[in-house]
Amino acid sequence: MWLLNFLQNLPLTPMFLAALAIAIVLCWAIVLVVRLWVRGCGFDPSTPLPIRDTIIGAVSAIFALMMAFSAAGIWNDTLQANTAVQREANALENVVALAGSLPPDLAEKVRGSVVRYSKEVVDNDWPAMVHKVGIDDPIYDISDQTLVDLVNVLSLEHARIVGLPTLTPLFGQVIEARSARLARITLANGGVSMAQWLAMLVIAIAALSAVAICNTHHFGMQVLATHLYALAAAAAFFVILAHDRPFVGAISVSPAPILRLATGR
């Protein structure tokens, strides 16, 4: 887990280079193990082993299917996360705008609640989402309670503001903010699971081993083939690493729309 966190927090170029370096290290380790195994089993290193090349295609197909299965949906996660954050910020801005129709003392309370909520989101929710804290963790209750308290404040003042035409839209925007908040936290807890990462790594190692075994009779070709496969596998892992968690990394979703509300700008 620490390795994934380290890789996903790197800028894109160092992330790719790190993934490539790991792939090349594994590549050489596999080549060394295969050549020692061939000699240890008494095979002639200069003679092709009785293993069909089709095993490479079969294992590679399984690797490709596993990559596609694991990556399904993550391409749109960043877009959905951006949309959720913008929805939340827009709803809060609408709450502030609609508060202008309320009595001055109540309008001040509403604006104060929005500013406090925005600060809590940036200070508490965002670090928790970066560390993939579970959606039921109490850390998220802090900001949610602020919105609940805002609803309670408006409800207690219902008798005084019941005639205002902006009351229903105001409640609606608070509910919209809570809905967008839930979508944001849910997306932060998505992505590729540890079981999927492990399965992809094991299958990639199996495919790389198949390439090394089928080319063991020609060292130069073995090195070239395994390195080409390692490069392709590193590129595939890099794409998933970069897009796996929408709130982590160089292309992560920024809290800037909500931060503007927290600073009153």
For each residue, the residues with C-beta under 8 A, 3 or more apart:
1: 4 5 194
2: 5 6
3: 6 7
4: 1 7 8 197 241
5: 1 2 8 9 248
6: 2 3 9 10
7: 3 4 10 15 18 19 241
8: 4 5 15 241 242 244 245 248 249
9: 5 6 248 249
10: 6 7 14 15 18 249 250
11: 14 15 250
12: 15 16 242 250 251
13: 16 17
14: 10 11 17 18
15: 7 8 10 11 12 18 19 238 241 242 249 250
16: 12 13 19 20 234 235 238
17: 13 14 20 21
18: 7 10 14 15 21 22
19: 7 15 16 22 23 234 237 238 241
20: 16 17 23 24 230 231 234 238
21: 17 18 24 25
22: 18 19 25 26 234
23: 19 20 26 27 230 231 233 234 237
24: 20 21 27 28 227 230 234
25: 21 22 28 29
26: 22 23 29 30 205 208 230
27: 23 24 30 31 208 226 227 229 230
28: 24 25 31 32
29: 25 26 32 33
30: 26 27 33 34 205 208 209 212 226
31: 27 28 34 35 212 222 223 226
32: 28 29 35 36
33: 29 30 36 37
34: 30 31 37 38 209 212 213 216 222
35: 31 32 38 39 45 216 219
36: 32 33 39 40
37: 33 34 40 41
38: 34 35 41 43 45 49 216
39: 35 36 42 43 45
40: 36 37
41: 37 38
42: 39
43: 38 39 47 49
44: 47
45: 35 38 39 216 217
46: 217
47: 43 44 217
48: 214 216 217
49: 38 43 213 214 216 217
50:
51: 55 213 214
52: 55 214
53: 56 57 214
54: 57 58
55: 51 52 58 59 210 214
56: 53 59 60 207 210 211 214
57: 53 54 60 61
58: 54 55 61 62
59: 55 56 62 63 203 206 207 210
60: 56 57 63 64 207
61: 57 58 64 65
62: 58 59 65 66 203 207
63: 59 60 66 67 200 203 204 206 207 233
64: 60 61 67 68
65: 61 62 68 69
66: 62 63 69 70 196 199 200 203
67: 63 64 70 71 200 236 240
68: 64 65 71 72
69: 65 66 72 196
70: 66 67 192 196 197 199 200 240
71: 67 68 74 75 192 239 240 243
72: 68 69
73: 76 77 190
74: 71 77 190 191 192 240 243 244
75: 71 78 243
76: 73 79 80
77: 73 74 80 81 187 190 191 243 246
78: 75 81 82 243 246 251 253
79: 76 82 83
80: 76 77 83 84 183 187 246
81: 77 78 84 85 184 187 188 246 247 253
82: 78 79 85 86 246 253
83: 79 80 86 87
84: 80 81 87 88 180 181 183 184 187
85: 81 82 88 89 180 184 253 254 255 257 258
86: 82 83 89 90 257
87: 83 84 90 91 176 179 180 183
88: 84 85 91 92 121 177 180 181 184 257 258
89: 85 86 92 93 257 258 260 261
90: 86 87 93 94 257
91: 87 88 94 95 173 174 176 177 180
92: 88 89 95 96 114 117 118 173 177 258 261
93: 89 90 96 97 261
94: 90 91 97 98 169 173 176
95: 91 92 98 99 110 114 150 170 173 174 177
96: 92 93 99 100 110 111 114 261
97: 93 94 100
98: 94 95 101 102 166 169 170 173
99: 95 96 102 106 107 110 111 170
100: 96 97 107
101: 98 107 164 165 166
102: 98 99 106 107 110 161 164 166 170
103: 106 107 160 161
104: 107 108
105: 108 109
106: 99 102 103 109 110 153 154 157 160 161
107: 99 100 101 102 103 104 110 111
108: 104 105 111 112
109: 105 106 112 113 153
110: 95 96 99 102 106 107 113 114 150 153 154 170
111: 96 99 107 108 114 115
112: 108 109 115 116
113: 109 110 116 117 146 147 149 150 153
114: 92 95 96 110 111 117 118 150 261
115: 111 112 118 119 261 262 264
116: 112 113 119 120 146
117: 92 113 114 120 121 143 146 147 150 177
118: 92 114 115 121 122 258 259 261 262
119: 115 116 122 123 262
120: 116 117 123 124 125 142 143 146
121: 88 117 118 124 125 126 143 181 255 258 262
122: 118 119 125 126 255 258 259 262
123: 119 120 126 127
124: 120 121 127 128 139 140 142 143
125: 120 121 122 128 129 139 140 143 181 184 185
126: 121 122 123 129 130 247 255
127: 123 124 130 131
128: 124 125 131 133 137 139 140
129: 125 126 132 133 184 185 188 189 247
130: 126 127 188 247 248
131: 127 128
132: 129 188 189 191 245
133: 128 129 137 139 140 189
134: 137 189
135: 140 185 186 189
136: 140
137: 128 133 134 140
138: 141 142
139: 124 125 128 133 142
140: 124 125 128 133 135 136 137 143 144 185
141: 138 144 145
142: 120 124 138 139 145 146
143: 117 120 121 124 125 140 146 147 181
144: 140 141 147 148 178 181
145: 141 142 148 149
146: 113 116 117 120 142 143 149 150
147: 113 117 143 144 150 151 174 177 178 181
148: 144 145 151 152
149: 113 145 146 152 153
150: 95 110 113 114 117 146 147 153 154 174
151: 147 148 154 155 171 174
152: 148 149 155 156
153: 106 109 110 113 149 150 156 157
154: 106 110 150 151 157 158 161 167 170 171 174
155: 151 152 158
156: 152 153
157: 106 153 154 160 161
158: 154 155 161 162 167
159: 162
160: 103 106 157
161: 102 103 106 154 157 158 164 167
162: 158 159 167
163:
164: 101 102 161 167
165: 101 168
166: 98 101 102 169 170
167: 154 158 161 162 164 170 171
168: 165 171 172
169: 94 98 166 172 173
170: 95 98 99 102 110 154 166 167 173 174
171: 151 154 167 168 174 175
172: 168 169 175 176
173: 91 92 94 95 98 169 170 176 177
174: 91 95 147 150 151 154 170 171 177 178
175: 171 172 178 179
176: 87 91 94 172 173 179 180
177: 88 91 92 95 117 147 173 174 180 181
178: 144 147 174 175 181 182
179: 87 175 176 182 183
180: 84 85 87 88 91 176 177 183 184
181: 84 88 121 125 143 144 147 177 178 184 185
182: 178 179 185 186
183: 80 84 87 179 180 186 187
184: 81 84 85 88 125 129 180 181 187 188
185: 125 129 135 140 181 182 188 189
186: 135 182 183 189 190
187: 77 80 81 84 183 184 190 246 247
188: 81 129 130 132 184 185 245 246 247
189: 129 132 133 134 135 185 186
190: 73 74 77 186 187
191: 74 77 132 244 245
192: 70 71 74 196 197 240 244
193: 196 197
194: 1 197 198
195: 198 199
196: 66 69 70 192 193 199 200
197: 4 70 192 193 194 200 201
198: 194 195 201 202
199: 66 70 195 196 202 203
200: 63 66 67 70 196 197 203 204 237
201: 197 198 204 205
202: 198 199 205 206
203: 59 62 63 66 199 200 206 207
204: 63 200 201 207 208 233 237
205: 26 30 201 202 208 209
206: 59 63 202 203 209 210
207: 56 59 60 62 63 203 204 210 211 229 233
208: 26 27 30 204 205 211 212 226 229 230 233
209: 30 34 205 206 212 213
210: 55 56 59 206 207 213 214
211: 56 207 208 214 215 222 225 226 229
212: 30 31 34 208 209 215 216 222 225 226
213: 34 49 51 209 210 216
214: 48 49 51 52 53 55 56 210 211
215: 211 212 218 221 222 225 226
216: 34 35 38 45 48 49 212 213 222
217: 45 46 47 48 49
218: 215 221 222
219: 35 222 223
220: 223 224
221: 215 218 224 225
222: 31 34 211 212 215 216 218 219 225 226
223: 31 219 220 226 227
224: 220 221 227 228
225: 211 212 215 221 222 228 229
226: 27 30 31 208 211 212 215 222 223 229 230
227: 24 27 223 224 230 231
228: 224 225 231 232
229: 27 207 208 211 225 226 232 233
230: 20 23 24 26 27 208 226 227 233 234
231: 20 23 227 228 234 235
232: 228 229 235 236
233: 23 63 204 207 208 229 230 236 237
234: 16 19 20 22 23 24 230 231 237 238
235: 16 231 232 238 239
236: 67 232 233 239 240
237: 19 23 200 204 233 234 240 241
238: 15 16 19 20 234 235 241 242
239: 71 235 236 242 243
240: 67 70 71 74 192 236 237 243 244
241: 4 7 8 15 19 237 238 244 249
242: 8 12 15 238 239 249 250 251
243: 71 74 75 77 78 239 240 246 251
244: 8 74 191 192 240 241 248
245: 8 132 188 191 248 249 252
246: 77 78 80 81 82 187 188 243 252 253
247: 81 126 129 130 187 188 252 253
248: 5 8 9 130 244 245 252
249: 8 9 10 15 241 242 245 252
250: 10 11 12 15 242
251: 12 78 242 243
252: 245 246 247 248 249
253: 78 81 82 85 246 247
254: 85 257
255: 85 121 122 126 258 259
256: 259 260
257: 85 86 88 89 90 254 260 261
258: 85 88 89 92 118 121 122 255 261 262
259: 118 122 255 256 262 263
260: 89 256 257 263 265
261: 89 92 93 96 114 115 118 257 258 264
262: 115 118 119 121 122 258 259
263: 259 260
264: 115 261
265: 260
